[in-house]
Amino acid sequence: MALIQPAQPDAPEPGEGRRGRKAVRYAVPAAVVGVTAATIGLVPALADSGDPSLPSLTAQQIITKIAASDTRTVDGTVKISTDLGLPSALSGGAGSSLFGGAAAAPALGSSGSSPADPQRRLPQLLIGSHTLHVAADGQDRQKISVIEPAAEYSVIHNGSQVWAYDSSSDEAYHSALPARDTEAAPRTQVPDDFPATPQAAARQILKAADGIASITADGTARVAGRSAYELLIRPQNAPGTTVDSIRIAVDAKTGVPLKFTLQPKGTGKAAFDVAYSKVSFGKPAASTFAFTPPKGVKVTEGGAPAKDRSPDATSGLAAPTVIGSGWDTVAVFRTKGALPSGAGKNAKGGAASILGGFGKQVSGSFGTGTLFHTRLVNVLLTRDGTVYAGAVDQAALTAAAGSAAR
């Protein structure tokens, strides 16, 4: 499990290995926002004017600095903001968000799972604005705490143990991780490479963008009181993508990404922004990663996921396939059977009725369906129950659906 993923000094630099380059191109939509299959105010991160005293570096030198970073400890505050331009019913506070609250959350995790289950709670960070406290001591000890006005939710990874505690429900979740070298080991209960820190988001996008984007050095900045170099990434040969640019601020001293900002095409705020507002690279106290459930707290044991607890089983979606590659990739999910007539409009309660309020009816060679549009991700739900999703515009999405139907 990798909650925060400290830098790995032996990580290959972008451009190393044609086979790896080809494989990661298909990960672009997930790397862009990490919510393509589920979706559907930029918060300042103490960034100010650049540091004129920094020596000039090329883009490759900055990328090399990231790859060579041996920083494995961190303790800081991170602010995450996602602004997809959704209606208020979907993008409001935790109580009104489509993925907020106990009623809607099981759709993102296992059916009937604990309110403290990370698979159920962490995806909610990708809607709205959130403040996190993050700490890491190497690959085996990490902690993420989501700070809310009247509650706190924490996930702690300490060796082979994962604990999560939700103060609002007063419930805890526990799971023992399998041995890393066991090929048949089940997936951990926390998404790998979850973009809870700038370095996690930057690592994913730099790998995925290699060879299919222009990457340039674009000045300097001050982030969380530290001097940083800025990388600017722009998609190439991808007319259908909704991504305009991605900006990464890299700490001049340690090579650790401090800020990650994704700007969609058009005007307005960033669609996704994750940045440190305060950070230290000293080693956190060992007690940071210790957890004992308070007396009276209900504890749900995770264990090895059963077949009926897999995402495919709980969501009714078959394993996704992809159409296209790179920034123009469209993920295709096929449900188990066609949706009932008027599902997007007439269903009472749940995601369907909420989504129906902003979806629009479209038709083409794929037949008819409902298109759900955001500033970054577009989703097409066809009458036969097929879902097409990607960080592409409507024309690219419906063209992909049409090609699949032929």
Buried (B, 14 or more C-beta within 10 A) or exposed (E): BBBBBBBBEEBEBBEEEEEBBEEBBBBBBBBBBBBBBBBBEBBEBBBEEBBEEBEEBEBEEBBBBBBEBEBBBBBBBBBBBBBBBBEEBBBBEBEBBBBBBEEBBBBBBBEEBBBBBBBBBBBBBBBBBBBBBBBBBEBEBBBBBBEBEEEEBBBBBBEEEBBBBBBBBBBBBBBEBBEEEEEEEBBBBBBEBBBBBBBBBBBBBBBBBBBBBEBEBBBBBBBBEBBBBBBBBBBBEBEBBBBBBBBBBBBBEBBBBBBBBBBBBEEEBBBBBBBBBBBEBEBBEEEBBEBEBEEEBEEBEBEEBEEEBBBEBBBBBEEBEBBBEBBBBBBBBBBEEEBEEEBBBEBEEEBBBBBBEBBEEBEBEBBEBBBBBBBBBBBBBBBBBBBBBBBBBBEBBBBBBEEBEE
